[in-house]
Amino acid sequence: SGSGVTVTNVALTDTLLPLRFTVTNSGLALAEGLWLDRVYLATSPAGDGIRLVGQASHFTEVPVGGSYQATVAAQMPNQAGTYYVLVVADENQALNDGNRQNNRFMSAGTITSW
């Protein structure tokens, strides 16, 4: 499950921008195996205009209540605008997870590119 995304307020178009996120295991079992967390930019909190900008592999165990942080170098779009960051933990469903509803989380803030 997700818990937070750290974003900068401003970025230049068509540049790499580090996006940092934290994922917390709020499930009922140890998360173990290999999985991918994917990072998207969207033009609205509803996910409009979504585009994949990065992914991070994770392969260490995460106990119940534990968390991990990851950073991806996201390629900013080449057009100016305001973007939200969406992270989907274990998007390929590699883990035995009884509740996938909490695997998606959106940034509270936005990134304005120019």
NORNORUR-V438840 format. One record per residue. N is the residue number from 1. SS is DSSP state (2 for helix, 1 for strand, 0 for the rest). OMEGA is omega in radians with two decimals (none if undefined). NEAR is the number of other ideal C-beta (glycine too) atoms within 10 Angstrom. Layout:
BEGIN
<<N,SS,OMEGA,NEAR> <N,SS,OMEGA,NEAR>>
END
This chain:
BEGIN
<<1,0,-3.10,19> <2,1,3.08,20> <3,1,3.13,16> <4,1,3.08,15> <5,1,3.07,19> <6,1,3.14,15> <7,0,3.00,20> <8,0,-3.08,12> <9,0,-3.02,8> <10,1,3.07,11> <11,1,3.06,19> <12,0,3.08,11> <13,0,3.03,12> <14,0,3.07,11> <15,0,3.05,12> <16,1,-3.12,14> <17,1,3.10,21> <18,1,3.07,12> <19,1,-3.08,25> <20,1,3.12,14> <21,1,3.12,23> <22,1,3.09,15> <23,1,3.13,25> <24,1,3.07,18> <25,0,3.11,21> <26,0,3.11,14> <27,0,-3.09,18> <28,0,-3.08,9> <29,0,3.06,12> <30,0,3.03,13> <31,1,3.14,23> <32,0,-3.10,13> <33,0,3.10,13> <34,0,3.11,12> <35,1,3.14,20> <36,1,2.96,14> <37,1,-3.12,22> <38,1,-3.10,18> <39,1,-3.10,22> <40,1,2.91,22> <41,1,3.11,25> <42,1,-3.12,18> <43,0,3.09,16> <44,0,3.09,13> <45,0,3.12,12> <46,0,3.11,10> <47,0,3.10,13> <48,0,3.08,9> <49,0,-3.03,14> <50,0,3.06,15> <51,1,3.11,13> <52,1,3.14,14> <53,1,3.12,21> <54,1,3.06,21> <55,1,3.14,16> <56,1,3.06,19> <57,1,3.07,9> <58,1,-3.05,19> <59,0,3.06,8> <60,0,-3.13,10> <61,0,3.07,12> <62,1,-3.12,19> <63,0,3.07,11> <64,0,-3.10,12> <65,0,3.13,9> <66,0,3.14,14> <67,1,3.05,15> <68,1,3.11,17> <69,1,3.08,12> <70,1,3.09,18> <71,1,3.04,13> <72,1,3.04,20> <73,1,-3.06,12> <74,1,3.06,23> <75,1,3.13,15> <76,0,3.11,20> <77,0,-3.14,17> <78,0,3.04,9> <79,0,-3.13,9> <80,0,3.11,11> <81,1,3.10,15> <82,1,-3.04,10> <83,1,2.99,25> <84,1,3.11,23> <85,1,3.09,26> <86,1,3.06,22> <87,1,3.06,27> <88,1,3.13,18> <89,0,3.11,28> <90,0,-3.08,20> <91,0,3.13,18> <92,0,3.10,12> <93,0,3.11,10> <94,0,-3.10,13> <95,0,3.04,20> <96,0,-3.02,10> <97,0,-3.10,19> <98,0,-3.10,7> <99,0,-3.13,10> <100,0,-3.11,14> <101,2,-3.09,7> <102,2,3.13,14> <103,2,3.13,19> <104,1,3.07,16> <105,1,-3.07,20> <106,1,3.09,16> <107,0,3.08,20> <108,0,-3.14,12> <109,0,-3.13,12> <110,0,3.03,19> <111,1,3.06,20> <112,1,3.12,13> <113,1,3.14,20> <114,0,none,9>>
END
